[in-house]
Amino acid sequence: MFSLPPGPAAAASGGAARAAYEAIAAAAPSQPSQHEGDAPLGYAVAPLHGIYILAQNRQGLVLVDMHAAHERILYEKLKGALAAQG
C-alpha cells in the first residue's frame, strides 16, 4: 500500500487529498485477483500530485481522478445500503 507524500496539493486541500486517497486505497484490493473484470481501472500503483491515482491494468497504465473515484466509492456504498434495506 502506498501513502500520499506530503506536498502542496495535500497541504492546500487541508488533507482532503490524503483522506480521499486513503479511502480509495482501503477500498481497492492490494493484489490483482483471478478475475480480470474485478477492477477495470486496474490496481493503484501510486498517487500523483495529490490529484490522480496511477493505476495499472492488463492493457497498461490508467490515470484516475482521485476526487471522482472517491465520489464513486461513496455512491456505490450508498447504492448497496439502499438495496439492502429493500
N, CA, C and O atoms as a CHARMM CRD file, in Angstrom:
* protein
*
  344
    1    1 MET  N      0.84500  -1.16500   0.00000 PROA 1      0.00000
    2    1 MET  CA     0.00000   0.00000   0.00000 PROA 1      0.00000
    3    1 MET  C      0.89100   1.22900   0.00000 PROA 1      0.00000
    4    1 MET  O      1.89200   1.28300   0.71500 PROA 1      0.00000
    5    2 PHE  N      0.53000   2.19800  -0.79100 PROA 2      0.00000
    6    2 PHE  CA     1.28200   3.43200  -0.87100 PROA 2      0.00000
    7    2 PHE  C      0.61700   4.48600  -0.01100 PROA 2      0.00000
    8    2 PHE  O     -0.59800   4.46500   0.18300 PROA 2      0.00000
    9    3 SER  N      1.40400   5.39600   0.49700 PROA 3      0.00000
   10    3 SER  CA     0.82300   6.51300   1.23000 PROA 3      0.00000
   11    3 SER  C      1.05100   7.77900   0.42900 PROA 3      0.00000
   12    3 SER  O      1.98900   7.86500  -0.36400 PROA 3      0.00000
   13    4 LEU  N      0.19600   8.75300   0.63800 PROA 4      0.00000
   14    4 LEU  CA     0.29100  10.01100  -0.07800 PROA 4      0.00000
   15    4 LEU  C      1.39800  10.84100   0.53500 PROA 4      0.00000
   16    4 LEU  O      1.33700  11.15700   1.72400 PROA 4      0.00000
   17    5 PRO  N      2.41500  11.20600  -0.24400 PROA 5      0.00000
   18    5 PRO  CA     3.50200  12.00900   0.31100 PROA 5      0.00000
   19    5 PRO  C      3.01000  13.42400   0.58600 PROA 5      0.00000
   20    5 PRO  O      2.11200  13.91400  -0.09900 PROA 5      0.00000
   21    6 PRO  N      3.59700  14.08800   1.59100 PROA 6      0.00000
   22    6 PRO  CA     3.19900  15.46800   1.83600 PROA 6      0.00000
   23    6 PRO  C      3.61500  16.33900   0.66400 PROA 6      0.00000
   24    6 PRO  O      4.68900  16.14500   0.09500 PROA 6      0.00000
   25    7 GLY  N      2.79600  17.27000   0.31000 PROA 7      0.00000
   26    7 GLY  CA     3.11000  18.14400  -0.80700 PROA 7      0.00000
   27    7 GLY  C      2.15500  19.30600  -0.84700 PROA 7      0.00000
   28    7 GLY  O      1.24900  19.39300  -0.01800 PROA 7      0.00000
   29    8 PRO  N      2.34000  20.20800  -1.80400 PROA 8      0.00000
   30    8 PRO  CA     1.49500  21.39000  -1.84900 PROA 8      0.00000
   31    8 PRO  C      0.02400  21.07200  -2.06200 PROA 8      0.00000
   32    8 PRO  O     -0.83700  21.75400  -1.50600 PROA 8      0.00000
   33    9 ALA  N     -0.28600  20.04900  -2.85700 PROA 9      0.00000
   34    9 ALA  CA    -1.68900  19.72800  -3.11600 PROA 9      0.00000
   35    9 ALA  C     -2.36000  19.21800  -1.84500 PROA 9      0.00000
   36    9 ALA  O     -3.49000  19.59900  -1.54100 PROA 9      0.00000
   37   10 ALA  N     -1.67000  18.36100  -1.10500 PROA 10     0.00000
   38   10 ALA  CA    -2.24600  17.82300   0.12700 PROA 10     0.00000
   39   10 ALA  C     -2.39500  18.91700   1.17600 PROA 10     0.00000
   40   10 ALA  O     -3.39500  18.96200   1.89200 PROA 10     0.00000
   41   11 ALA  N     -1.39900  19.80300   1.26700 PROA 11     0.00000
   42   11 ALA  CA    -1.45700  20.87600   2.25200 PROA 11     0.00000
   43   11 ALA  C     -2.52500  21.89100   1.88800 PROA 11     0.00000
   44   11 ALA  O     -3.25000  22.36500   2.76300 PROA 11     0.00000
   45   12 ALA  N     -2.63500  22.23300   0.60800 PROA 12     0.00000
   46   12 ALA  CA    -3.60000  23.23700   0.17000 PROA 12     0.00000
   47   12 ALA  C     -5.02800  22.76900   0.37100 PROA 12     0.00000
   48   12 ALA  O     -5.91200  23.58700   0.62800 PROA 12     0.00000
   49   13 SER  N     -5.27000  21.49000   0.26200 PROA 13     0.00000
   50   13 SER  CA    -6.63200  20.98300   0.39500 PROA 13     0.00000
   51   13 SER  C     -6.98200  20.64800   1.83800 PROA 13     0.00000
   52   13 SER  O     -8.05400  20.10800   2.11100 PROA 13     0.00000
   53   14 GLY  N     -6.08700  20.96400   2.75500 PROA 14     0.00000
   54   14 GLY  CA    -6.38000  20.69200   4.15600 PROA 14     0.00000
   55   14 GLY  C     -6.42000  19.21400   4.47500 PROA 14     0.00000
   56   14 GLY  O     -7.10300  18.80500   5.41300 PROA 14     0.00000
   57   15 GLY  N     -5.70900  18.41100   3.72200 PROA 15     0.00000
   58   15 GLY  CA    -5.68000  16.98300   3.96400 PROA 15     0.00000
   59   15 GLY  C     -6.77800  16.22100   3.25700 PROA 15     0.00000
   60   15 GLY  O     -6.86900  15.00200   3.40600 PROA 15     0.00000
   61   16 ALA  N     -7.61700  16.90200   2.48800 PROA 16     0.00000
   62   16 ALA  CA    -8.71100  16.22400   1.78900 PROA 16     0.00000
   63   16 ALA  C     -8.16600  15.23400   0.77100 PROA 16     0.00000
   64   16 ALA  O     -8.73100  14.15500   0.59400 PROA 16     0.00000
   65   17 ALA  N     -7.07800  15.58600   0.10100 PROA 17     0.00000
   66   17 ALA  CA    -6.49100  14.67400  -0.88400 PROA 17     0.00000
   67   17 ALA  C     -5.97700  13.41700  -0.18900 PROA 17     0.00000
   68   17 ALA  O     -6.15000  12.31000  -0.69900 PROA 17     0.00000
   69   18 ARG  N     -5.35500  13.58200   0.95200 PROA 18     0.00000
   70   18 ARG  CA    -4.85200  12.43100   1.70500 PROA 18     0.00000
   71   18 ARG  C     -6.00900  11.53600   2.14100 PROA 18     0.00000
   72   18 ARG  O     -5.92900  10.31400   2.01800 PROA 18     0.00000
   73   19 ALA  N     -7.07300  12.13500   2.64600 PROA 19     0.00000
   74   19 ALA  CA    -8.23100  11.35500   3.09500 PROA 19     0.00000
   75   19 ALA  C     -8.87400  10.61100   1.93200 PROA 19     0.00000
   76   19 ALA  O     -9.27100   9.45400   2.07200 PROA 19     0.00000
   77   20 ALA  N     -8.97500  11.28000   0.77700 PROA 20     0.00000
   78   20 ALA  CA    -9.56700  10.63300  -0.39500 PROA 20     0.00000
   79   20 ALA  C     -8.70600   9.46900  -0.84500 PROA 20     0.00000
   80   20 ALA  O     -9.22900   8.39300  -1.13500 PROA 20     0.00000
   81   21 TYR  N     -7.38000   9.66600  -0.91000 PROA 21     0.00000
   82   21 TYR  CA    -6.50600   8.58200  -1.35000 PROA 21     0.00000
   83   21 TYR  C     -6.59100   7.40800  -0.38600 PROA 21     0.00000
   84   21 TYR  O     -6.64900   6.25700  -0.82000 PROA 21     0.00000
   85   22 GLU  N     -6.59900   7.67900   0.91200 PROA 22     0.00000
   86   22 GLU  CA    -6.65700   6.59100   1.88800 PROA 22     0.00000
   87   22 GLU  C     -7.96600   5.81700   1.77800 PROA 22     0.00000
   88   22 GLU  O     -7.97300   4.59500   1.92900 PROA 22     0.00000
   89   23 ALA  N     -9.08100   6.51600   1.51600 PROA 23     0.00000
   90   23 ALA  CA   -10.36700   5.83300   1.35100 PROA 23     0.00000
   91   23 ALA  C    -10.35700   4.95800   0.10800 PROA 23     0.00000
   92   23 ALA  O    -10.85000   3.83000   0.12200 PROA 23     0.00000
   93   24 ILE  N     -9.79100   5.49000  -0.96300 PROA 24     0.00000
   94   24 ILE  CA    -9.73100   4.73300  -2.21300 PROA 24     0.00000
   95   24 ILE  C     -8.80200   3.53900  -2.06300 PROA 24     0.00000
   96   24 ILE  O     -9.13100   2.43400  -2.49600 PROA 24     0.00000
   97   25 ALA  N     -7.64800   3.75700  -1.45400 PROA 25     0.00000
   98   25 ALA  CA    -6.68600   2.66700  -1.27700 PROA 25     0.00000
   99   25 ALA  C     -7.25600   1.57300  -0.38600 PROA 25     0.00000
  100   25 ALA  O     -6.98600   0.39300  -0.60700 PROA 25     0.00000
  101   26 ALA  N     -8.04400   1.95100   0.62400 PROA 26     0.00000
  102   26 ALA  CA    -8.63700   0.96100   1.51400 PROA 26     0.00000
  103   26 ALA  C     -9.71000   0.14800   0.79600 PROA 26     0.00000
  104   26 ALA  O     -9.89700  -1.03200   1.09300 PROA 26     0.00000
  105   27 ALA  N    -10.41300   0.77100  -0.14200 PROA 27     0.00000
  106   27 ALA  CA   -11.47900   0.07300  -0.86000 PROA 27     0.00000
  107   27 ALA  C    -10.95400  -0.81000  -1.97900 PROA 27     0.00000
  108   27 ALA  O    -11.62400  -1.75800  -2.39000 PROA 27     0.00000
  109   28 ALA  N     -9.75900  -0.50500  -2.47700 PROA 28     0.00000
  110   28 ALA  CA    -9.19700  -1.25300  -3.60300 PROA 28     0.00000
  111   28 ALA  C     -8.37600  -2.43500  -3.09400 PROA 28     0.00000
  112   28 ALA  O     -7.67600  -2.31100  -2.08800 PROA 28     0.00000
  113   29 PRO  N     -8.45200  -3.57400  -3.77100 PROA 29     0.00000
  114   29 PRO  CA    -7.60900  -4.70300  -3.37900 PROA 29     0.00000
  115   29 PRO  C     -6.14500  -4.37700  -3.65000 PROA 29     0.00000
  116   29 PRO  O     -5.82900  -3.68600  -4.61900 PROA 29     0.00000
  117   30 SER  N     -5.25400  -4.87300  -2.79700 PROA 30     0.00000
  118   30 SER  CA    -3.84000  -4.56500  -2.96900 PROA 30     0.00000
  119   30 SER  C     -3.16700  -5.49100  -3.98000 PROA 30     0.00000
  120   30 SER  O     -2.09000  -5.17000  -4.48300 PROA 30     0.00000
  121   31 GLN  N     -3.76900  -6.61000  -4.27800 PROA 31     0.00000
  122   31 GLN  CA    -3.20500  -7.55800  -5.23900 PROA 31     0.00000
  123   31 GLN  C     -4.24400  -7.88600  -6.29900 PROA 31     0.00000
  124   31 GLN  O     -5.43200  -7.97600  -5.99200 PROA 31     0.00000
  125   32 PRO  N     -3.81300  -8.06500  -7.54500 PROA 32     0.00000
  126   32 PRO  CA    -4.76000  -8.44200  -8.60000 PROA 32     0.00000
  127   32 PRO  C     -5.43300  -9.77300  -8.28100 PROA 32     0.00000
  128   32 PRO  O     -4.81900 -10.67300  -7.70700 PROA 32     0.00000
  129   33 SER  N     -6.69600  -9.88300  -8.65900 PROA 33     0.00000
  130   33 SER  CA    -7.42400 -11.12200  -8.41900 PROA 33     0.00000
  131   33 SER  C     -7.36100 -12.01200  -9.65200 PROA 33     0.00000
  132   33 SER  O     -6.74700 -11.65700 -10.65800 PROA 33     0.00000
  133   34 GLN  N     -7.98800 -13.14800  -9.56400 PROA 34     0.00000
  134   34 GLN  CA    -8.01200 -14.09100 -10.67200 PROA 34     0.00000
  135   34 GLN  C     -8.90900 -13.61900 -11.80100 PROA 34     0.00000
  136   34 GLN  O     -8.76000 -14.05000 -12.94400 PROA 34     0.00000
  137   35 HSD  N     -9.85200 -12.71900 -11.47500 PROA 35     0.00000
  138   35 HSD  CA   -10.84000 -12.28900 -12.45200 PROA 35     0.00000
  139   35 HSD  C    -10.48900 -10.92300 -13.00700 PROA 35     0.00000
  140   35 HSD  O    -10.37100  -9.95600 -12.25500 PROA 35     0.00000
  141   36 GLU  N    -10.32100 -10.83600 -14.32700 PROA 36     0.00000
  142   36 GLU  CA    -9.92700  -9.57800 -14.95200 PROA 36     0.00000
  143   36 GLU  C    -10.98500  -8.50100 -14.78300 PROA 36     0.00000
  144   36 GLU  O    -10.64600  -7.32300 -14.67000 PROA 36     0.00000
  145   37 GLY  N    -12.26200  -8.87800 -14.76100 PROA 37     0.00000
  146   37 GLY  CA   -13.34600  -7.92200 -14.68000 PROA 37     0.00000
  147   37 GLY  C    -13.53400  -7.28100 -13.31400 PROA 37     0.00000
  148   37 GLY  O    -14.33700  -6.35700 -13.18400 PROA 37     0.00000
  149   38 ASP  N    -12.82000  -7.74100 -12.29300 PROA 38     0.00000
  150   38 ASP  CA   -12.99600  -7.20900 -10.94500 PROA 38     0.00000
  151   38 ASP  C    -12.57700  -5.75300 -10.82000 PROA 38     0.00000
  152   38 ASP  O    -13.18500  -5.01200 -10.04800 PROA 38     0.00000
  153   39 ALA  N    -11.57600  -5.32600 -11.54200 PROA 39     0.00000
  154   39 ALA  CA   -11.06200  -3.96200 -11.42800 PROA 39     0.00000
  155   39 ALA  C    -10.72000  -3.43000 -12.81100 PROA 39     0.00000
  156   39 ALA  O     -9.55500  -3.46300 -13.21000 PROA 39     0.00000
  157   40 PRO  N    -11.71100  -2.93900 -13.55400 PROA 40     0.00000
  158   40 PRO  CA   -11.44600  -2.48900 -14.91800 PROA 40     0.00000
  159   40 PRO  C    -10.48300  -1.31700 -14.99600 PROA 40     0.00000
  160   40 PRO  O     -9.79900  -1.14800 -16.00500 PROA 40     0.00000
  161   41 LEU  N    -10.41700  -0.49500 -13.93800 PROA 41     0.00000
  162   41 LEU  CA    -9.46500   0.61200 -13.94700 PROA 41     0.00000
  163   41 LEU  C     -8.09600   0.18600 -13.45400 PROA 41     0.00000
  164   41 LEU  O     -7.14800   0.96900 -13.51300 PROA 41     0.00000
  165   42 GLY  N     -7.97800  -1.02600 -12.97400 PROA 42     0.00000
  166   42 GLY  CA    -6.69200  -1.53900 -12.53400 PROA 42     0.00000
  167   42 GLY  C     -6.50300  -1.43400 -11.03700 PROA 42     0.00000
  168   42 GLY  O     -7.45700  -1.24800 -10.28200 PROA 42     0.00000
  169   43 TYR  N     -5.25900  -1.55700 -10.62600 PROA 43     0.00000
  170   43 TYR  CA    -4.88000  -1.54600  -9.22200 PROA 43     0.00000
  171   43 TYR  C     -3.95500  -0.37800  -8.96700 PROA 43     0.00000
  172   43 TYR  O     -3.04500  -0.11700  -9.75300 PROA 43     0.00000
  173   44 ALA  N     -4.18500   0.33400  -7.85900 PROA 44     0.00000
  174   44 ALA  CA    -3.42400   1.53800  -7.54000 PROA 44     0.00000
  175   44 ALA  C     -1.93600   1.24200  -7.46600 PROA 44     0.00000
  176   44 ALA  O     -1.50800   0.29400  -6.80700 PROA 44     0.00000
  177   45 VAL  N     -1.15600   2.06500  -8.14900 PROA 45     0.00000
  178   45 VAL  CA     0.29800   1.96200  -8.11600 PROA 45     0.00000
  179   45 VAL  C      0.87500   3.07800  -7.26000 PROA 45     0.00000
  180   45 VAL  O      1.72800   2.83400  -6.40600 PROA 45     0.00000
  181   46 ALA  N      0.40100   4.33100  -7.49400 PROA 46     0.00000
  182   46 ALA  CA     0.92300   5.47000  -6.75000 PROA 46     0.00000
  183   46 ALA  C      0.01200   6.67700  -6.92900 PROA 46     0.00000
  184   46 ALA  O     -0.67800   6.79600  -7.94200 PROA 46     0.00000
  185   47 PRO  N      0.01000   7.57700  -5.93800 PROA 47     0.00000
  186   47 PRO  CA    -0.69200   8.84500  -6.11500 PROA 47     0.00000
  187   47 PRO  C      0.19300   9.81700  -6.89000 PROA 47     0.00000
  188   47 PRO  O      1.41700   9.77700  -6.77000 PROA 47     0.00000
  189   48 LEU  N     -0.42500  10.68800  -7.68400 PROA 48     0.00000
  190   48 LEU  CA     0.32200  11.69000  -8.45000 PROA 48     0.00000
  191   48 LEU  C     -0.18300  13.08200  -8.11500 PROA 48     0.00000
  192   48 LEU  O     -1.34700  13.39600  -8.36500 PROA 48     0.00000
  193   49 HSD  N      0.66800  13.90800  -7.55800 PROA 49     0.00000
  194   49 HSD  CA     0.37400  15.31600  -7.26400 PROA 49     0.00000
  195   49 HSD  C     -0.85200  15.50700  -6.38600 PROA 49     0.00000
  196   49 HSD  O     -1.43300  16.59200  -6.38800 PROA 49     0.00000
  197   50 GLY  N     -1.25900  14.51100  -5.65000 PROA 50     0.00000
  198   50 GLY  CA    -2.40800  14.63900  -4.77600 PROA 50     0.00000
  199   50 GLY  C     -3.72400  14.80900  -5.51300 PROA 50     0.00000
  200   50 GLY  O     -4.73600  15.15600  -4.90400 PROA 50     0.00000
  201   51 ILE  N     -3.72200  14.56700  -6.83300 PROA 51     0.00000
  202   51 ILE  CA    -4.92200  14.75500  -7.64200 PROA 51     0.00000
  203   51 ILE  C     -5.33200  13.46700  -8.33500 PROA 51     0.00000
  204   51 ILE  O     -6.52400  13.18900  -8.47000 PROA 51     0.00000
  205   52 TYR  N     -4.36600  12.68500  -8.77100 PROA 52     0.00000
  206   52 TYR  CA    -4.63100  11.48400  -9.55300 PROA 52     0.00000
  207   52 TYR  C     -4.07300  10.25400  -8.85900 PROA 52     0.00000
  208   52 TYR  O     -3.20600  10.34800  -7.99000 PROA 52     0.00000
  209   53 ILE  N     -4.57900   9.11500  -9.25400 PROA 53     0.00000
  210   53 ILE  CA    -4.01600   7.83600  -8.83600 PROA 53     0.00000
  211   53 ILE  C     -3.53200   7.15500 -10.10300 PROA 53     0.00000
  212   53 ILE  O     -4.28100   7.02500 -11.07200 PROA 53     0.00000
  213   54 LEU  N     -2.29700   6.72500 -10.09700 PROA 54     0.00000
  214   54 LEU  CA    -1.76200   5.95000 -11.19900 PROA 54     0.00000
  215   54 LEU  C     -2.10900   4.49600 -10.92800 PROA 54     0.00000
  216   54 LEU  O     -1.74000   3.93800  -9.89500 PROA 54     0.00000
  217   55 ALA  N     -2.82000   3.89500 -11.86400 PROA 55     0.00000
  218   55 ALA  CA    -3.23900   2.50600 -11.71500 PROA 55     0.00000
  219   55 ALA  C     -2.72800   1.71100 -12.90500 PROA 55     0.00000
  220   55 ALA  O     -2.39400   2.27700 -13.94600 PROA 55     0.00000
  221   56 GLN  N     -2.67100   0.40900 -12.74500 PROA 56     0.00000
  222   56 GLN  CA    -2.21900  -0.46200 -13.82100 PROA 56     0.00000
  223   56 GLN  C     -3.24200  -1.57200 -14.00100 PROA 56     0.00000
  224   56 GLN  O     -3.68100  -2.20300 -13.03900 PROA 56     0.00000
  225   57 ASN  N     -3.61400  -1.79700 -15.26900 PROA 57     0.00000
  226   57 ASN  CA    -4.46700  -2.93800 -15.59200 PROA 57     0.00000
  227   57 ASN  C     -3.77100  -3.74300 -16.69000 PROA 57     0.00000
  228   57 ASN  O     -2.62200  -3.46200 -17.03200 PROA 57     0.00000
  229   58 ARG  N     -4.44800  -4.72100 -17.23200 PROA 58     0.00000
  230   58 ARG  CA    -3.80600  -5.59600 -18.22800 PROA 58     0.00000
  231   58 ARG  C     -3.45900  -4.87800 -19.52200 PROA 58     0.00000
  232   58 ARG  O     -2.57000  -5.31500 -20.25300 PROA 58     0.00000
  233   59 GLN  N     -4.16000  -3.77000 -19.81700 PROA 59     0.00000
  234   59 GLN  CA    -3.88000  -3.03800 -21.04900 PROA 59     0.00000
  235   59 GLN  C     -2.79800  -1.98400 -20.88500 PROA 59     0.00000
  236   59 GLN  O     -2.27900  -1.49300 -21.88800 PROA 59     0.00000
  237   60 GLY  N     -2.43900  -1.61900 -19.67000 PROA 60     0.00000
  238   60 GLY  CA    -1.39600  -0.60900 -19.45400 PROA 60     0.00000
  239   60 GLY  C     -1.68300   0.22700 -18.22300 PROA 60     0.00000
  240   60 GLY  O     -2.26200  -0.24800 -17.24600 PROA 60     0.00000
  241   61 LEU  N     -1.26200   1.49800 -18.29000 PROA 61     0.00000
  242   61 LEU  CA    -1.42700   2.41600 -17.16400 PROA 61     0.00000
  243   61 LEU  C     -2.68100   3.25800 -17.33900 PROA 61     0.00000
  244   61 LEU  O     -3.08200   3.57900 -18.45800 PROA 61     0.00000
  245   62 VAL  N     -3.29700   3.61100 -16.20600 PROA 62     0.00000
  246   62 VAL  CA    -4.53000   4.39500 -16.20300 PROA 62     0.00000
  247   62 VAL  C     -4.36700   5.50600 -15.17600 PROA 62     0.00000
  248   62 VAL  O     -3.89000   5.26600 -14.06700 PROA 62     0.00000
  249   63 LEU  N     -4.76700   6.73300 -15.54500 PROA 63     0.00000
  250   63 LEU  CA    -4.83000   7.83900 -14.58600 PROA 63     0.00000
  251   63 LEU  C     -6.27100   7.97400 -14.11600 PROA 63     0.00000
  252   63 LEU  O     -7.19200   8.08400 -14.92500 PROA 63     0.00000
  253   64 VAL  N     -6.45400   7.96300 -12.80800 PROA 64     0.00000
  254   64 VAL  CA    -7.79000   8.04700 -12.23500 PROA 64     0.00000
  255   64 VAL  C     -7.86600   9.32300 -11.40300 PROA 64     0.00000
  256   64 VAL  O     -7.00200   9.57000 -10.56200 PROA 64     0.00000
  257   65 ASP  N     -8.89200  10.13000 -11.63500 PROA 65     0.00000
  258   65 ASP  CA    -9.11300  11.32900 -10.84000 PROA 65     0.00000
  259   65 ASP  C     -9.52200  10.89700  -9.43400 PROA 65     0.00000
  260   65 ASP  O    -10.53200  10.21500  -9.25700 PROA 65     0.00000
  261   66 MET  N     -8.73500  11.29700  -8.44100 PROA 66     0.00000
  262   66 MET  CA    -8.94300  10.85100  -7.06900 PROA 66     0.00000
  263   66 MET  C    -10.30100  11.29300  -6.52000 PROA 66     0.00000
  264   66 MET  O    -10.98400  10.52000  -5.84800 PROA 66     0.00000
  265   67 HSD  N    -10.68500  12.52700  -6.80500 PROA 67     0.00000
  266   67 HSD  CA   -11.94600  13.04900  -6.29000 PROA 67     0.00000
  267   67 HSD  C    -13.13100  12.28600  -6.89400 PROA 67     0.00000
  268   67 HSD  O    -14.06100  11.90700  -6.18200 PROA 67     0.00000
  269   68 ALA  N    -13.08900  12.06900  -8.19000 PROA 68     0.00000
  270   68 ALA  CA   -14.17400  11.34100  -8.85500 PROA 68     0.00000
  271   68 ALA  C    -14.25000   9.89400  -8.36100 PROA 68     0.00000
  272   68 ALA  O    -15.33900   9.35000  -8.17800 PROA 68     0.00000
  273   69 ALA  N    -13.08800   9.28100  -8.14800 PROA 69     0.00000
  274   69 ALA  CA   -13.06800   7.90300  -7.65200 PROA 69     0.00000
  275   69 ALA  C    -13.65900   7.82500  -6.25000 PROA 69     0.00000
  276   69 ALA  O    -14.39500   6.89000  -5.93300 PROA 69     0.00000
  277   70 HSD  N    -13.34100   8.79600  -5.42000 PROA 70     0.00000
  278   70 HSD  CA   -13.87400   8.81100  -4.06100 PROA 70     0.00000
  279   70 HSD  C    -15.38900   8.98300  -4.09000 PROA 70     0.00000
  280   70 HSD  O    -16.10200   8.31700  -3.34000 PROA 70     0.00000
  281   71 GLU  N    -15.88800   9.87400  -4.95300 PROA 71     0.00000
  282   71 GLU  CA   -17.33500  10.04200  -5.08200 PROA 71     0.00000
  283   71 GLU  C    -18.00100   8.74700  -5.54500 PROA 71     0.00000
  284   71 GLU  O    -19.08700   8.40400  -5.07800 PROA 71     0.00000
  285   72 ARG  N    -17.35200   8.03200  -6.45900 PROA 72     0.00000
  286   72 ARG  CA   -17.91800   6.77400  -6.96700 PROA 72     0.00000
  287   72 ARG  C    -17.97300   5.72000  -5.86800 PROA 72     0.00000
  288   72 ARG  O    -18.94100   4.96400  -5.78100 PROA 72     0.00000
  289   73 ILE  N    -16.95000   5.66400  -5.03500 PROA 73     0.00000
  290   73 ILE  CA   -16.94000   4.70700  -3.92600 PROA 73     0.00000
  291   73 ILE  C    -18.09800   5.00200  -2.97600 PROA 73     0.00000
  292   73 ILE  O    -18.80500   4.08600  -2.55500 PROA 73     0.00000
  293   74 LEU  N    -18.29300   6.28300  -2.63500 PROA 74     0.00000
  294   74 LEU  CA   -19.39400   6.65500  -1.75300 PROA 74     0.00000
  295   74 LEU  C    -20.74600   6.32500  -2.39200 PROA 74     0.00000
  296   74 LEU  O    -21.65300   5.84400  -1.71200 PROA 74     0.00000
  297   75 TYR  N    -20.88000   6.58100  -3.68400 PROA 75     0.00000
  298   75 TYR  CA   -22.12000   6.28100  -4.40100 PROA 75     0.00000
  299   75 TYR  C    -22.41800   4.78600  -4.36100 PROA 75     0.00000
  300   75 TYR  O    -23.55000   4.38400  -4.09300 PROA 75     0.00000
  301   76 GLU  N    -21.40100   3.96100  -4.62800 PROA 76     0.00000
  302   76 GLU  CA   -21.60200   2.51200  -4.63000 PROA 76     0.00000
  303   76 GLU  C    -21.98200   2.00300  -3.24100 PROA 76     0.00000
  304   76 GLU  O    -22.80700   1.09600  -3.12100 PROA 76     0.00000
  305   77 LYS  N    -21.38800   2.57600  -2.18900 PROA 77     0.00000
  306   77 LYS  CA   -21.74900   2.18000  -0.82600 PROA 77     0.00000
  307   77 LYS  C    -23.17500   2.56500  -0.51900 PROA 77     0.00000
  308   77 LYS  O    -23.91300   1.77900   0.07400 PROA 77     0.00000
  309   78 LEU  N    -23.58200   3.76700  -0.91200 PROA 78     0.00000
  310   78 LEU  CA   -24.95100   4.21800  -0.68600 PROA 78     0.00000
  311   78 LEU  C    -25.94100   3.34400  -1.45600 PROA 78     0.00000
  312   78 LEU  O    -26.98400   2.96000  -0.92800 PROA 78     0.00000
  313   79 LYS  N    -25.60500   3.03900  -2.69800 PROA 79     0.00000
  314   79 LYS  CA   -26.47100   2.19600  -3.51800 PROA 79     0.00000
  315   79 LYS  C    -26.63000   0.81300  -2.88300 PROA 79     0.00000
  316   79 LYS  O    -27.73100   0.26400  -2.85800 PROA 79     0.00000
  317   80 GLY  N    -25.53800   0.25200  -2.37100 PROA 80     0.00000
  318   80 GLY  CA   -25.60000  -1.05200  -1.71800 PROA 80     0.00000
  319   80 GLY  C    -26.43500  -1.01100  -0.43700 PROA 80     0.00000
  320   80 GLY  O    -27.17700  -1.94900  -0.14500 PROA 80     0.00000
  321   81 ALA  N    -26.30800   0.08200   0.32700 PROA 81     0.00000
  322   81 ALA  CA   -27.07900   0.21700   1.56200 PROA 81     0.00000
  323   81 ALA  C    -28.57000   0.34000   1.26300 PROA 81     0.00000
  324   81 ALA  O    -29.39600  -0.23300   1.97300 PROA 81     0.00000
  325   82 LEU  N    -28.91300   1.07700   0.22400 PROA 82     0.00000
  326   82 LEU  CA   -30.31600   1.22500  -0.15200 PROA 82     0.00000
  327   82 LEU  C    -30.89300  -0.10300  -0.65900 PROA 82     0.00000
  328   82 LEU  O    -32.04600  -0.42700  -0.37300 PROA 82     0.00000
  329   83 ALA  N    -30.10600  -0.86000  -1.39800 PROA 83     0.00000
  330   83 ALA  CA   -30.55200  -2.15700  -1.90000 PROA 83     0.00000
  331   83 ALA  C    -30.76000  -3.13800  -0.74700 PROA 83     0.00000
  332   83 ALA  O    -31.67600  -3.95900  -0.78500 PROA 83     0.00000
  333   84 ALA  N    -29.91200  -3.05200   0.27200 PROA 84     0.00000
  334   84 ALA  CA   -30.03200  -3.95600   1.41800 PROA 84     0.00000
  335   84 ALA  C    -31.27800  -3.65200   2.24700 PROA 84     0.00000
  336   84 ALA  O    -31.83400  -4.54700   2.88200 PROA 84     0.00000
  337   85 GLN  N    -31.71600  -2.39800   2.24300 PROA 85     0.00000
  338   85 GLN  CA   -32.90900  -2.01700   3.00500 PROA 85     0.00000
  339   85 GLN  C    -34.18700  -2.51200   2.34200 PROA 85     0.00000
  340   85 GLN  O    -35.22100  -2.67300   2.99100 PROA 85     0.00000
  341   86 GLY  N    -34.09400  -2.75100   1.03500 PROA 86     0.00000
  342   86 GLY  CA   -35.26900  -3.29300   0.36900 PROA 86     0.00000
  343   86 GLY  C    -35.92100  -2.30600  -0.45000 PROA 86     0.00000
  344   86 GLY  O    -36.93400  -2.60200  -1.08400 PROA 86     0.00000
